[in-house]
Amino acid sequence: MTFDSIITIAAFCCYLIFMLCIGMYFVGKNRTTNEYFLGGRQLGSWVTSMSAQASDMSGWLLMGLPGAAYLSGISAGWIAIGLAIGTYLNWLLVAKRLRQYTKTAGDAITLPQFFKNRFHDESGWISVVAAVFILVFFLFYTASGFVSCAKLFSSVFGIPYMVSLLVGAVVVISYTFAGGFFAVCWTDFFQGILMFFCVLAVPTIAIFSMGGPTEFFSQVEAFNPNFLNMLVDGATGVPYTAMGVISLLAWGLGYFGMPHILLRFMAIEDEKKLVLSRRIATVWVVIAMAASILIGMVGLGMTKAGALEFLSGSTSETLIVRVASLISQHGVLAAILAGLILAGILAATMSTADSQMLAAASSVSQNILQEFAHLKLSEKQSLFAARLTIVCVSVVGVVLARDPNSSVFGIVSFAWAGFGGAFGAVVLCALFWKRCNWQGALAGMLSGGLMVFVWKYLVSPLGGVFGIYELLPAFLVSLAVCVVVSLVTPAPEADILAEFDAAK
């Protein structure tokens, strides 16, 4: 092992220790479930925005999206555009309304609890169905985070994939288990800053090392001219249809149903601070995703120049790790920078996996055990149930992630569609449509969540127009079913309507 490699690994390990220290700091600060799951609604503008975006992007930002751009060119940017639009609209339309309504509706601290309180569903079925969907899709989402960690550790330390998978899982579990929502949000805050630094540093350094922007784009064009055409899939050379573009833009619809992002809206100290949070989050996501696409293009240019071998399939998601390795070979400062880049990749992964596990834990502890099963749990017992859920979700996540050829992009896209399909339209109807009732919300949730599976595994394989991203049909079906069922069933009672007006 060279001296530069030791420096890189040392910088990487220092970051890991720092994250664990944050988790340990918040161990004694979670006296109630409200504090453990929602931080007592005490987050400021910067922590809210940065933790929301860091938990949103995951290893997908630094591994999945660059890998997709490396394989298909800047046409992957349609996904980024859809996500940027979805981010802004989510902060603009949903954030303030959800913060107000969750306080009015029985001070709800989880998304399933909000649905239950919003529709006065005494049976508890709407909250348990929501909790089950959250648990199922977070299993896949958490698995994608563990895949990112495993690929990173395996590439950096040269240890077997399964060992890397277990190490990554233990690190994330440790501070989430101990510190709860505060630990997750503050680690996500620092991780969001580091991710932003890394996603800008990698393409900037690489482009200028290749002779500047002009030479860089010349190398990419020489590799494949289609890779610089937004209207053509660079991998196949096939032009996108209008439906194909709409399908990619539909990624933005997923934001309205992401429990771990919606929790940040609910947790902010003052709803007036959401304006600054929205601006920070929007700027962050636009710049970060544009730079992420550039990382994929950088990989193509370096492949054409002979600095990198061609990466195929899921191997393309290790692109940024390989670029960081090349950077580390140019002196001590470059080695430290490479270590920070590698830490940024881990930050991207950890910032989402921790939030997902916490959201899943709250669903089991609060919504399934207490609200549906009517178990009388003390604060201590509720926290124990939540922490046990974190461990169980992690174990299943590790099992799902055990295949070293797993694609981060593929797993994330399915989980993202699941949340957007099950909850996206229902959240919007619950917040903004007075006539929406529990029957419509429950039917919309079930139809949207199930349609994700139906479209993915039965309809999409037919190809052609049916090959669109499953989130789009799932969201539309959920919206249609929610509206129709609400209209053909009894209108909400007067006290529910009064509460809706009061939430304004």
Helices and strands as residue ranges (DSSP letters): H 3-25, G 27-29, H 33-38, G 39-41, H 45-59, I 60-64, H 65-72, G 73-76, H 77-89, I 90-95, H 96-104, H 111-118, H 125-157, H 161-209, H 213-223, G 225-228, H 242-249, G 250-257, H 259-267, G 271-273, H 274-305, G 313-318, H 319-327, H 332-362, I 363-372, H 379-400, H 408-419, I 420-424, H 425-432, H 438-454, I 455-459, G 460-462, G 464-467, H 471-488, H 494-502
